[in-house]
Amino acid sequence: GAVVSQHPSRVICKSGTSVKIECRSLDFQATTMFWYRQFPKKSLMLMATSNEGSKATYEQGVEKDKFLINHASLTLSTLTVTSAHPEDSSFYICSAGDRGMNTEAFFGQGTRLTVV
Amino acid sequence: AQSVTQLDSQVPVFEEAPVELRCNYSSSVSVYLFWYVQYPNQGLQLLLKYLSGSTLVKGINGFEAEFNKSQTSFHLRKPSVHISDTAEYFCAFYNFNKFYFGSGTKLNVKP
């Protein structure tokens, strides 16, 4: 299957700083990328959907100014957590699909963010 | 409303025993159904998917699932589990360019 690489796998940052997480599709062009947040012992919560070259569509309740998503190319999407606070600590996962994707999502390995 | 319900949050089972992880979905339209596995601190790996055709779907690592439209279920089964199957399993369906995930079932295989 297609490979999606997410970086970094773990990051610790100080409260008030910003953190950028990258999601790359290595062997296909990802026209759509999804960003999820996973709380402990909970399922994946879709945060936003990004389409290459356009603004991301955020789910209800997700602060777009806090979670900045950029999908500037067909192989890269980034999630920037701005002015991070301890409550932003979580596991963030991206997934990507290529043109006409309606049958599968390819997931990155996730990023464990800890804000201290 | 569209949703996925995984009825068991945890399933303990002994090694080499059979297991079934239950999943029910609610949708007013046809859906594509999936099972994913997640190991600690990792992303999701696709186990199997149902798109159309045969209602019995075989996946990786000896897992299979059966789509039952009348019961709106997509239960995951394995006839004999291994220690290495210990992980969290997510049922999901895809519709209108979004995935809807269940809350997950933690499978704990004991020796």
Interface residues (C-beta under 8 A of the other chain):
Chain A: G1 V4 Q6 S9 T32 F34 K41 K42 S43 L44 L46 T49 F91 I93 S95 N102 T103 E104 A105 F107 G108 Q109 G110 R112
Chain B: Y32 F34 Y36 N41 Q42 G43 L44 Q45 L46 K49 L51 F90 Y94 N97 K98 F99 F101 G102 S103 G104
